Amino acid sequence: MMNQRNNICLKYIAISIALILPLITNAQTEGVVVDKIIAKVDNYIILKSDLEKAYLDYLSRGEFRGSTAKCNILEQLVVNKMLVAKAEIDSVEVADEEVRSNLGRRMEYMISQIGSREEIEAYYKKSMDQIEADLFDDIKEQMVIQRMQQEITADLKVSPAEVKRFFGKIPQDSLPFFSTEVTVGQIVKQPKAGTKQKEDVKKLMYEIRGRVLQGESFAALARQYSEDPGSAARGGELPFYKRGDLAPEFEATAMTLKEGELSMPIETQFGYHLIELQQKRGNTFKTRHILISPKPSSEDVIKARTYLDSLRTAIVNDSITFQAAAKEYSDDQLTSSNGGFLLDDNESNRVSVEQLDPTIFFTLDTMKIGSITKPLEFQQPDGSTAFRILYYKNRLAPHQANLKDDYQKIAAATLNNKRNKILSEWFDDARDEVYIDIDPEFDHCNLLEQ
C-alpha cells in the first residue's frame, strides 16, 4: 500500500508533467457527472468535463477566481482545437514514433520520481500499457499544438525599440515589483569511479551477458541488476527513440545490431550497458538494456574534493577566471556553458532568491559578495554525491521593474506579448476556415464575436 507521502507525490507529479488521466470515466460510472459536448471545432469536440478539469487545474495553481475565468479557459480550449484542426488542413504532422518517444520519457521520469511502476498502477488502477494507451492521443494533440504554434510564430524577435515601447505603455502603478535577485555560479565535480571499480562492473556485465546467451530471461536479469529506474521494472524495455535522443555510444551500438541481437558491454556517461535491439523503424529504434554504474571508492571521493579545492585556489589567485574554469572543468552540463551561472526562466543570470535551491539560498546567506566557498558536498537529483564551489557575484535588492536593471525580463515579456498578438490574429483569420459551434450555455462568453 502506498504511504501518504507517495500518494501526494504521485498527484503532484501527475499534474506537473501533464499526465492526468481522464477523470470522467469513474464519475460516469458512479452517476456523479452527466457529461456533454459544449463545443465543436470541425471534427474535434470539447466536453464539459474537459472544461471542468482545466478549471480545477487553474485553481490548483492559485490563479484568480474571476467571473471570466471559465470563459477564458474555454476560449483557450477552442483555440487549441483550432490549432489541431488547422494542422490537419495544412498537413502539419507529428509522427507516432515521436509521440511514443515523448510519452516514454514522461513515463520514465514519472517512475524515477515515484520509485516503481507498481505504485503508479495502484494509484491509477490500470496497467502501465493501459495508462500509456489512454495518454497517447492527448500527448499527440499537445505536440501538434506546439508544432503549429512554432510554425505560426517562427523566427519571432523583438528589437530594443519594441521593448522600450512596450515598457513605456505599462502604467507606473502597474509595473511589477521584483524580489531580491542574485547572480551566483557553481562549479561541480562528480567523483569518478576508478579503474578497479570499472573493471569489476565490466566483469559482472560479461557474466550477465553469458547468462542471457545461455537462455536466462533478459527481463528477469534486468529487474535484478539494472540501475535504470525507468526501465528496470519493465524488464529493461525502453520506448522508441530517434537518433539524437540517447547517448551517442548507445545509439551507435543499437543501430548496428540486428533485431534480437545482444551487444557486448558498452560504456556511456551513465555507466555500462547491455543492449538488445527489439525493433528498428527507419530512423527510430526500440531496445531494452541493463545498466550498471561503477561506484566511486572513498579514495575517488577524496580525489574529487581535492581537485575542486585546487581549482578554487587557482581562481582566487587569478590564475583562471571563474567563468573559464566552469566552462572547462565543471561536470554540471546545465550551467557549465553559462560560465557556471544559474539562469532563470528568461535565460538571465539574475535569479530570484525564491527560485533558488534552499541549500544554495542558506549558503549565500553566510557569504559576502564576490566570495567563493570551499568545496561543499551535496546530493544530485539522481541521489549521487558530488562537490561544488559557489561564487556569489552580485545581489540586487527588491525593486520596481526598470529598463536598466530588468531589460532581459522586459524583452521576454515583449516577445511573449508579440507572440500572443500574432496567435490572436491567426485565430481571427483561421476561424473562417473551420467550423466552430459553441453550446448556448456559454453564449455569454462571446467567443465567436469578431
N, C-alpha and C positions, 0 to 999 in steps of 0.2 A: 504494500500500500504506500502511495506517495505521502511524504510528510507535508506539512502545511507550507514550509518554505519552498519546496519544489513546485507545489501547486501554484503558488503566487508567481514564481519564476516562469513557469510554463505560460501563464496568462500574459505576462509582460512580454516575453519573447515572441509569442504568437502574434501579438499586436504589432510589435516593433518591426518585425520583418514581413508584415503583410501576409501572414499565413493563417488568417482566421477562416475556419470552415463555415459554410453556410449554416446559420442557426435556425432557419425556417423549418427544416425537416422535423426536428424534435418538437418545435412549437406546434406544427400542424398535427403531429401525432397525438399531442396532449389536448388538442382542441382549444389552444390559447389564442392563436393568431389566425385570422382569416386573411390570406394574402390576396393581392390583386395587382394587375398591371396598371401603373399610373402614368407611364409614358412609353411611346413607341418612336424609334428613330430608324427608318427603313425597316430592316428585318430584325432589329435589336429591340429588346424590351427592358424597362426598368420596373422592378417590383416595389411595392410599398415597403417590403422587408428590407430591400436594398437601401432605401432612404433612411429607415429607422436605424439600421446598423451603422450607416455612415454618420448619422446624427449622434448616436451613442459614442462613437469613436471621437467625434468632435468635442463632445462634453468631457470625455475622459482626459483630453489634453488641456482641460481647464479653460476652454475658449468661452467667450461672452455669449450668454443665452439671450441674444436679441430676438426681436419679433420676426426678423427676416432671415434668421439662421437657416431654417429648413428650406426656404426658397433658394438661398444662395447655394446650399448643398445640392438641391435638386438640379439647379442650373449647371453645376459642375458635372453631375452625373450625365446630364443630357449632352453637354459638350464632349465628354469622354466617349459616349456612344457615337456622336457625330464624327469624332476623330477615327473611330474604328470603321464606321460606315464609309467615310471618305477614303480611308486607306484601302478599302476593298475596291472602290471605284478607280483610285489612282494606282492600283497594283503595288502598294507598299506592303511588303510581307515580312513576316518573321518565321523562319523555318522551325519546324517541330524539334529539330535537333538542338537549336538554340534554346528553346523553351525547356527541354529536358535537362540541358546543361545548367541553366539558371535555377530550375527547380531543385536539381540535385545539390547544388551548392547551398541553397537555402536550407534544405533538409539536413545536410551535413552540419551546417552551423547550428541548427536547432538541436541536433543530437549532441554536439560537442558542448553546448551550454547546459543541457538538461542532464546528460550522463548516459542515457540509454534509450533505445527505440521502444523498449517495453513500457517505459513511463509515458512516452508520448502516446502510444497506442492505448494505454489505460485511460489517459486523460480524454482522448477523443472517442474512445470506444470503437475504434476502427483499426484495421491493419495499416501498415505504412503504405502498402500498394494502393489501398483504398483512399488514403489521405492524399497521396500524390495524384491519383486519378481525379479526385474531387477538385484539386487545386490547379490542374493543368490548364484548363480553359481560362481561369481568372488570371493566372500568370501570363498566359499568351496575350490576353487583352491588355494587361498593363504594359507589356513590351511593345505592342503595336501602337498604343497611345504615345509612349515615349518616343518611338521612332517617328511618328507623324509630327509630333511637336518639334523634334530635331530638324525634320525636313522643312517645316514652316519657318523656323527661326534660325536656320543655318547661317553661320558666319556673322552672327549679330554682334556688333560692337558699339561702344559709346565713346564720343570724343570728350576732351576736357570741357569744351564749351557746353555740351549737353549736360554734363554733370553739374556745372555751375548753374545752368538754367533750372535744372530740376531742384537743386538745393534752394535756389532763390524763391521758388514758388511755395516752399513749405512755410506756413505761418510760424512766427517766432515762438508762440506759445505751444506749438505742436512738435517742435524739434525734440528728437529722442534724447534721453539722458543716459550716458554710458557709465557703468560702474568702473571700479579700478581695473586697469589693464596692465599687463606685464609683458615684457619681452624676455623670454627665457629659452635657453638652449640646453641640449643634452648630448653627451657622447656616451654611447652604450658599448659595453664589451661583454660578450657572452662567453663563458668558459667553454672551450672546445675540448672534446674528448681526445685523449692521447692515442698513440699508435696501438698500445695494448688493448684498450677498450674497443677500438675499431676492429682489430683482428678477432677479438672474442665474438663480436656481433657477426662478422662475416662467416666465421666458423659455424655459428648457430644457423645462419641463413642457408648455408650449404647443406646442413643436416636436415633442415625443414624441406628444402627442395628435393633431397633424396627421398624423403618420406612420401612426398606428393607423387613422385615418379614411380614409387613402389605401390601406389594405389590408395594411400590415405587421403581423406577428404580435405581438399584445399580450404573449403569453407570452415570446417571444424578447426583446422590449424590456424586460420586467420582469427577466428574467435578466441583461440587460446593465446596466440602470440602477438598479433598485430597491435601496434600502439596508435593507429589512426582511429580516433574516437568516432569519426563519422562513418567509417565503413566496416570496422571490425565486427560490429554486431550483425552486419548483413553478410557475413562470410567474406569480407574484403571487397564486396562489389561497389564499383564506382558508377556514376551515371555517364551518359555520353558527354565527351568533351571534344572541342575542336582545337586545332593547332594554336598554340599560344596561351592556352588556359592553364597548363600544368608545367612543372619544372622541365627545362629543355632535355635533360638526361632521360627523364621518364618518358617524354613524348618520343624521343629519338629511338628508344628501345621498343616501345609499344608499336610504333609504326613499321618496324622491321620484322615483327613476329607474324606468324601465321595464326589464324583463328584456332584457339585451343592450345597453342604453344606456350610453354613456360620459360621465362627468361632466367639467366644467371643473376645472382645478386648484383644490383646496380646502386650506385651512391648518388644521392641528391643532397641539397642543403638540409633536408628533413631527416636523413638517415639512410638506411639500406632497404631496398625494396626487392621483393619477388613479384614479377608481373605476369599475369596470364591475359592474353588478348582474347576477348569474347566475341566482339563484332567490330567490323570496320565498314563505315558508310561514307564513301567519298572522302571528305576532309575531316570527318569525325570518327571517333573510336570509343569503344566501351571496354573497360578492363576490370579485373579485380586484382588486388595486391595485398601483400603482407608487408608491413612497415615496422622496422625495429631501429630505434635511435641509440647510438652509443652514449653512455652516460659519463660525464666528466668525473675524474677522480678528484680527491681533495687537493692533490698537487695541481691539477688543471685549474681548479677554482682559485687557488693562491696565485697562480701564474697570471690569470686574467686580471685580478685586482692589482697586482704589482705593475703589470703593463699599463693599466689605466692611470695609476699613480704617477708613473714616469712620464706619460703623455701630459698629464696636468702640470707637472713641473716644467716641461718644455714650453707650455702655453704661458704659464706665469712668468717665465724668464724671457718671453718674447722671441723664442726660437721658432715658433709657428703660431699663427692666429687660431683662435678657437674654431672659426668657420672652416678654415682649411683642414684642420685636424678632424673635424666632424665629417667632412666630405670624404676624406681619405681613409679614416680608421674606424668610424662608428659602425656598429653592427645593426643599428636600427635603420632599416630602409626607408621608413616613413619620414624621418627627419634629416637623415644624412645629406640628401640632395638640397636641403634648405639651409645648409651650413649648421645643422643641428637644431635650428629653432623650431619650436612648436608653432603651428598655424591654426587660425580659427576657420570658420566655415567660408570666409571670404578670401582665404589664402593670405591673410595678413599675419605678420609675426607679432602683432599685439593681441594678446589673448585675455579675455575677461577672466578674473580670478575665479568667477563662478563656474567656469568651464574646466578649470584645472583639476587634475587628479589630486585627491586630498593629500596624498603623501608629498607631492611636489608643493602644494599650497603651504603646508605646515613647515616644510623645509625652507621655503623662501622667507617665511616669517622670521627666521633666525638669521637671515643673511643680509649683507649690505649690498647696495647697488654696485655692480662691477666685480663682485667676488665670484670665486669658483669653489665648489665644495671638494672635499676629499672624495674618493670613490665610495659610493653608497650602494649597499646591496638592496635589490628589490626583486619582486616576483613578476615575471612576464605573463601575458594573457594565457599562455599555454601551461602555466604553472611552474616553468623552469626558473632557476635563479640566474640573475645577471647583475652586473655592476654598471653604474653610471656616474658621471660628474655633471653637475648642473651649473650653468653660467647665468647669473642674474644680471642681465644687461641694462634693463630700464624699467621704470614704473611710471604710469600716467594716472594721476588722481582722477576721481569721478568728475565728469564734466558734461556739459551740453554739447551736442554734436556741432562741429565746425569743419570747414573745408581744409584747414591747415592740418589738424590732427587726425581727421577721420575721412580723408579723401577716398581711401580704398573701400571703406564701408558704404560711403555715399555713392561711389561709382557702381558698386554691386547693386544697390537699391535702384539706381538709374537704369541699369541694364535690365533688371527684373521688371521695372515699370514699362520699359520699351517692349520687352518680350510679351507682357500681358496685353499691351495695346495691339500688337501685331496679331496675337491669338484672338483678340476680340474682333478685330477687323476681319480675320479669316472666318470667324463664326458667322458674322453678318453676311458674308459672301456665300459661305458654304451651305447655310441653311436653306437657300433657294434651290440647292441641288439634291437635297434629301427630304424625305417625308418625315414630318415631326407631328406628333399628336400628344397633347397633354390632357390628363384627366381633368374634368371640370372642377374637381375638388381643389385644384391648385391654380385656378384662373386668377386668383389674387396675386400670384407671383409674377404675372405679366411676362412670362418667358418668351412668348412669340412676338412681342411688340418690337418693331424696328426702332 
